[in-house]
Amino acid sequence: MMHGKLALMGMAVALSACQHSQGAQPPQTRPGIDVLLTDSIHLVRGRRIGLVTNQAGVDAAGVPDVERLRSAGIDLVALFSPEHGFRGAAPPGARVDHGVDSATGLPIYSLYGAVSSPTAQMLSSIDVMVIDLQDAGARYYTYLATAVEVARAAGQVKIPVLMLDRPNPIGARMQGNVLDPAYASNVGLLRVPMRHGLTLGELVRLAQSDLGLEAEITIVPLDGWDRSRYLDETGLPFVKPSPNLSTIESLIHYPGLCLFEGTALSVGRGSDAPFEQIGAPWLDTAAVLAAIDGSRIPGVVIRAVSFLPTEPGDGKFADTAIPGLHLHVVDRAAYDPVATAVELLVAIVRRHPESIGWRESHFDRLAGGPGLRQAILAGGSPSEIMRGWPRELAVFRERVRPAVLYPLRPGP
């Protein structure tokens, strides 16, 4: 059993984040890996460690977790990788095989291929499982599902889990609808909004409550971070969490533009600005821009462009120059990516009802149920479609409070 300066918080164990004095400059944020090795190394010293991570698992100076742990004399015995693989280069949804890390000779067990959960054999030589993954800030991302599967498997064989927390890269805003549990999947596991405003550590705490996880989970929190700060305001290095989320801008748009994955439109995969633009050969950009009311879409500039998807990974319009709409955030505080996506969906469906090409099951899985698609098809206005969402968000904010590790900011 683990002990030391840990405080039991409900079913999860969480380190108390350090308090800092007020000053003109915000403190340098320390991710969980730094907190672990500087403040609580006793949790891993003398134990055989399995590490679930990828290219974004780095310390505040950009040094990979593997290097930090081995340099600290920690007995790292196996690596585990999520979607996109240990190096983060595999295409979206592609199966990844097990491998060996050429730098260390350690086995790399893929949890996005033949198995999605560590097997008993993989865990047989491990005393503690450590998870360090960078979430995207949107509901539709598979890393939470991977963390939950790891926790379940570890719990079955009584192996404790350390969850090294990282910032929500797009801050604290909570936007969009809340998932219908009947549509839970690995791209939407919990009853959370499309833009959930939580860290992965907090999501794991919520999953422990919602899903009844029995593993012993210790959350190693961030130090020097408040949830209003975006990743590029923390002083931490930016490492793209997956191949097509290559900028903070793309991460901000992702909770909205990802919905277009469930349609015939490209979201810019394989282009110069994935998840910053949408397009299709048949898209009448002038008509769509004329149809949307800019006053209802604050914080963003939308303009007509042409882009060329090359090896897009989703099979949409490869090597074809297509007309599109490019989004650029000009006011983060005012911008709602989900509301913007709904405005665009409504305008595009009205202009191109026969071309939208709903991929119904996938869209409904992303949208947390069929309600959004059905409301759009019924001809509802954006304001009518989203009318009940603020109430859903208010209920969610109260429901999630027991899982929160960092003070909630006021407002949505």
C-alpha positions in Angstrom: 0.0 0.0 0.0 1.1 3.6 -0.7 1.6 6.1 2.1 3.4 9.4 2.7 1.9 12.8 2.2 -1.3 11.4 0.5 -4.8 12.3 1.5 -7.7 10.0 0.8 -10.2 11.9 -1.4 -13.4 9.8 -1.8 -12.4 6.6 -3.7 -9.3 8.2 -5.2 -6.0 9.2 -3.5 -4.7 12.6 -4.5 -1.7 14.7 -3.6 -2.5 18.1 -2.3 -1.4 20.7 -4.8 1.1 23.2 -3.5 -0.1 26.7 -2.7 1.7 29.7 -4.1 1.8 33.3 -3.0 0.1 35.9 -5.1 2.3 37.8 -7.5 2.3 39.7 -10.8 3.5 36.7 -12.7 1.8 33.3 -12.6 3.9 30.5 -11.2 5.7 28.1 -13.5 3.4 25.1 -13.9 4.9 21.7 -13.0 3.2 18.6 -14.5 2.7 15.5 -12.6 6.0 13.9 -13.6 7.9 16.8 -12.0 5.8 16.7 -8.9 6.3 12.9 -8.6 10.1 13.0 -8.9 10.7 16.0 -6.8 8.1 15.7 -4.1 6.9 12.1 -3.9 9.6 9.8 -5.5 8.9 7.3 -2.7 5.8 6.3 -4.6 7.9 4.7 -7.3 11.4 4.1 -5.8 12.2 0.5 -5.3 9.2 -0.7 -7.3 9.0 -2.1 -10.8 7.1 0.4 -13.0 4.9 0.1 -16.1 4.4 3.4 -17.9 1.5 4.4 -20.1 2.5 7.4 -22.2 3.5 8.7 -25.6 5.5 11.6 -27.1 3.6 14.2 -25.0 4.8 12.6 -21.7 7.5 15.1 -20.9 8.5 17.2 -18.0 8.4 21.0 -17.7 11.7 21.2 -19.7 10.5 18.9 -22.4 12.5 15.8 -21.2 10.6 12.6 -21.8 9.2 10.7 -18.9 11.2 7.6 -19.8 14.5 9.5 -19.5 13.4 11.3 -16.3 12.4 8.0 -14.6 15.5 6.1 -15.6 17.8 9.0 -14.7 16.2 9.0 -11.2 17.1 5.3 -10.8 13.5 4.1 -11.2 13.1 0.5 -12.3 11.1 1.0 -15.5 10.2 -2.4 -16.9 7.5 -1.9 -19.6 5.9 0.8 -21.7 2.3 1.0 -22.9 1.0 3.2 -25.6 -2.5 4.6 -26.5 -4.0 5.5 -29.9 -1.4 6.8 -32.3 1.4 4.7 -30.7 4.3 5.5 -28.4 5.7 8.1 -30.8 2.3 9.5 -31.7 2.7 9.0 -35.4 0.1 6.4 -36.3 -3.0 7.6 -38.2 -6.3 8.1 -36.4 -8.0 4.8 -35.6 -5.1 2.7 -37.0 -4.2 -0.5 -35.1 -0.8 -0.3 -33.6 1.3 -3.4 -33.0 3.4 -4.1 -29.9 7.1 -3.2 -30.3 10.4 -2.5 -28.6 11.7 0.9 -27.7 15.0 1.2 -29.6 16.5 3.7 -27.1 16.0 1.5 -24.0 15.2 -2.0 -25.2 11.9 -1.9 -23.1 8.8 -3.7 -24.5 6.1 -1.3 -25.8 2.6 -2.9 -25.4 0.1 -1.2 -27.7 -3.3 -0.7 -26.1 -4.8 0.3 -29.4 -4.4 -2.8 -31.5 -4.8 -6.4 -30.6 -5.8 -5.5 -27.1 -7.2 -2.3 -25.5 -6.3 -3.4 -21.9 -3.1 -4.8 -20.4 -3.2 -8.5 -20.0 -2.3 -10.3 -16.8 0.9 -11.5 -18.5 1.9 -7.9 -19.4 1.3 -6.9 -15.8 3.0 -9.9 -14.2 6.4 -8.1 -13.6 4.9 -4.7 -12.6 4.4 -3.3 -9.1 3.0 0.1 -10.0 1.3 1.3 -13.2 2.0 5.0 -14.0 -0.2 6.8 -16.6 0.9 10.1 -18.2 -1.2 11.2 -21.2 -2.1 14.6 -22.5 -5.8 15.0 -23.0 -7.2 17.2 -25.7 -10.0 18.9 -23.6 -12.8 17.4 -25.7 -15.1 14.5 -24.9 -14.3 12.7 -28.1 -10.8 11.5 -27.3 -9.7 8.0 -26.6 -7.0 8.6 -23.9 -9.5 8.5 -21.0 -10.8 5.2 -22.2 -7.3 3.9 -22.3 -6.6 5.2 -18.7 -9.8 3.5 -17.5 -8.9 0.2 -19.1 -5.5 0.3 -17.5 -7.0 1.1 -14.1 -9.5 -1.8 -14.5 -6.8 -4.3 -15.4 -4.5 -3.1 -12.7 -7.3 -3.3 -10.1 -8.0 -6.9 -11.0 -4.5 -7.9 -10.0 -4.2 -5.4 -7.1 -1.6 -3.2 -8.8 -1.9 0.4 -7.7 -2.1 3.1 -10.4 -0.4 6.6 -10.4 -2.1 9.1 -12.6 0.3 12.0 -13.5 -1.9 15.0 -14.2 -1.5 17.6 -17.0 -3.3 20.8 -17.8 -6.5 20.8 -19.8 -4.8 22.5 -22.9 -7.8 24.6 -23.6 -8.7 25.7 -20.1 -11.8 25.6 -17.9 -14.7 26.4 -20.2 -17.5 23.8 -20.3 -19.5 23.9 -23.6 -21.8 21.8 -25.7 -24.2 19.1 -24.6 -23.8 16.3 -22.1 -23.4 12.7 -23.3 -26.3 10.3 -23.1 -24.9 7.3 -21.3 -26.6 5.0 -23.8 -24.1 6.3 -26.4 -21.0 5.9 -24.3 -18.0 4.7 -26.3 -14.2 5.0 -26.3 -14.6 8.5 -27.9 -17.2 9.5 -25.3 -17.0 7.4 -22.1 -18.6 9.6 -19.4 -21.6 12.0 -19.0 -19.5 15.0 -19.7 -19.9 18.0 -22.1 -18.2 18.1 -25.5 -15.8 20.6 -24.0 -15.5 19.3 -20.5 -13.1 21.8 -18.8 -11.4 19.0 -16.7 -7.9 17.5 -16.6 -7.4 13.9 -17.3 -6.7 13.3 -13.7 -10.1 14.7 -12.8 -11.8 12.7 -15.5 -10.2 9.5 -14.1 -11.6 10.5 -10.6 -15.0 11.0 -12.2 -14.7 7.6 -14.0 -13.8 6.0 -10.7 -17.1 7.2 -9.3 -19.3 6.8 -12.4 -18.0 3.4 -13.5 -17.2 1.9 -10.1 -13.5 1.4 -10.7 -12.0 -0.6 -7.8 -8.4 0.1 -8.5 -6.2 2.0 -6.0 -5.7 5.3 -8.0 -3.4 8.0 -6.9 -3.6 11.3 -8.7 -0.3 13.2 -8.8 -1.6 16.8 -9.4 -0.3 19.7 -11.3 1.5 22.4 -9.3 1.3 26.1 -10.1 -1.7 25.8 -12.5 -5.2 27.2 -12.4 -7.8 25.9 -14.7 -8.4 29.2 -16.5 -4.9 29.0 -18.2 -4.5 27.5 -21.6 -1.4 25.3 -22.2 0.4 28.1 -23.9 0.0 30.2 -20.8 1.7 27.7 -18.5 5.3 27.9 -19.6 5.1 24.2 -20.5 6.3 22.9 -23.9 3.7 22.2 -26.5 3.9 18.6 -27.8 1.0 17.7 -30.1 -1.1 15.0 -28.4 -1.9 13.3 -31.8 -0.9 13.9 -35.4 -3.7 16.2 -36.5 -3.9 18.3 -33.3 -0.7 20.2 -34.1 -1.4 23.6 -32.6 -3.2 25.2 -29.7 -5.6 26.7 -32.3 -6.6 23.3 -33.5 -7.2 22.1 -30.0 -9.5 25.0 -29.3 -11.6 24.3 -32.4 -11.6 20.5 -31.9 -14.7 20.3 -29.5 -16.7 21.8 -32.4 -15.1 20.8 -35.7 -14.7 17.2 -34.7 -18.5 16.8 -35.2 -17.9 17.1 -38.9 -16.1 13.8 -38.8 -19.6 12.4 -38.7 -20.4 14.0 -42.1 -19.0 13.9 -45.6 -17.0 17.1 -45.0 -13.2 17.1 -44.5 -12.0 18.5 -41.2 -8.6 19.3 -42.8 -6.8 16.0 -41.9 -3.7 15.9 -44.0 -3.8 19.6 -44.8 -1.8 22.5 -43.6 -4.4 23.3 -40.8 -6.2 20.2 -39.6 -9.2 20.9 -37.3 -8.9 24.6 -38.2 -10.9 24.2 -41.4 -13.7 22.2 -43.0 -14.4 21.6 -46.7 -15.8 19.5 -49.5 -15.8 19.8 -53.3 -19.5 20.7 -53.4 -19.3 23.3 -50.5 -20.7 26.7 -51.5 -18.6 28.8 -49.2 -20.0 32.1 -50.2 -23.6 30.9 -49.5 -22.7 29.5 -46.1 -20.8 32.6 -45.1 -23.8 34.7 -46.1 -26.2 32.5 -44.1 -24.4 32.6 -40.8 -24.9 35.6 -38.6 -21.5 36.8 -37.5 -23.0 38.5 -34.5 -24.1 35.1 -33.2 -20.6 33.7 -33.6 -18.3 35.8 -31.4 -14.6 35.3 -30.9 -13.8 33.8 -34.3 -13.1 34.9 -37.9 -14.4 32.5 -40.6 -13.2 33.0 -44.2 -13.3 31.1 -47.4 -10.2 29.1 -48.4 -9.1 26.2 -50.6 -7.0 23.4 -49.1 -5.5 20.1 -50.2 -5.7 17.0 -48.0 -2.7 14.8 -48.5 -2.9 11.3 -47.0 -5.7 12.5 -44.8 -6.3 9.2 -43.0 -10.1 9.5 -43.1 -10.4 8.8 -46.8 -11.9 12.2 -47.6 -10.8 14.0 -50.8 -7.1 12.9 -50.8 -5.0 14.9 -53.1 -7.9 17.1 -54.2 -8.0 20.8 -53.8 -11.3 21.6 -52.2 -13.2 24.8 -51.2 -13.5 25.3 -47.4 -14.0 27.5 -44.5 -11.1 28.4 -42.2 -11.6 29.4 -38.6 -9.3 31.6 -36.6 -9.8 32.5 -32.9 -9.6 36.2 -32.1 -11.1 36.1 -28.6 -10.7 33.0 -26.6 -13.0 34.2 -23.8 -15.9 34.8 -26.2 -15.4 31.8 -28.5 -17.6 28.8 -28.2 -16.4 26.1 -30.7 -19.4 23.9 -30.3 -21.9 26.6 -30.8 -19.9 27.7 -33.9 -20.0 24.2 -35.3 -23.8 24.0 -34.8 -24.2 27.3 -36.7 -22.1 25.9 -39.5 -23.9 22.5 -39.5 -27.3 24.2 -39.8 -26.2 26.5 -42.6 -24.5 23.7 -44.6 -27.5 21.3 -44.2 -29.8 24.0 -45.4 -27.7 24.8 -48.4 -26.6 21.2 -49.2 -29.3 18.8 -47.7 -28.4 16.0 -50.1 -24.6 16.3 -49.8 -24.0 16.5 -46.1 -23.5 12.8 -46.1 -24.4 12.0 -42.5 -22.4 9.1 -41.0 -25.2 8.6 -38.6 -23.7 6.2 -36.1 -20.4 8.0 -35.9 -22.0 11.5 -35.7 -24.4 10.3 -33.0 -21.5 8.7 -31.1 -19.6 12.0 -31.2 -22.7 14.1 -30.5 -23.5 12.0 -27.4 -26.8 10.7 -28.9 -29.0 11.3 -32.0 -30.6 14.5 -30.6 -28.4 17.0 -32.3 -28.6 15.4 -35.7 -32.3 15.0 -35.4 -32.8 18.6 -34.3 -30.8 19.9 -37.3 -32.8 17.7 -39.7 -36.0 18.9 -38.2 -35.1 22.5 -39.3 -34.4 23.9 -35.8 -32.4 27.1 -35.5 -29.1 27.0 -33.7 -30.6 28.8 -30.7 -33.5 26.4 -30.5 -31.2 23.4 -30.9 -28.9 24.5 -28.0 -31.6 26.0 -25.7 -31.3 23.2 -23.1 -27.5 23.0 -23.1 -26.9 25.7 -20.4 -29.1 23.7 -18.0 -27.2 20.5 -18.7 -23.9 22.3 -18.1 -25.1 23.7 -14.8 -26.1 20.2 -13.6 -22.8 18.8 -14.8 -20.8 21.5 -12.9 -22.4 20.5 -9.6 -22.2 16.8 -10.3 -18.5 16.9 -11.0 -17.4 18.9 -7.9 -16.4 15.9 -5.9 -13.9 14.9 -8.6 -12.4 18.4 -9.1 -8.7 18.8 -8.0 -8.3 22.5 -8.9 -10.9 25.2 -8.0 -13.7 25.6 -10.5 -13.9 29.0 -12.2 -17.2 30.8 -12.1 -19.4 30.7 -15.1 -19.8 28.2 -18.0 
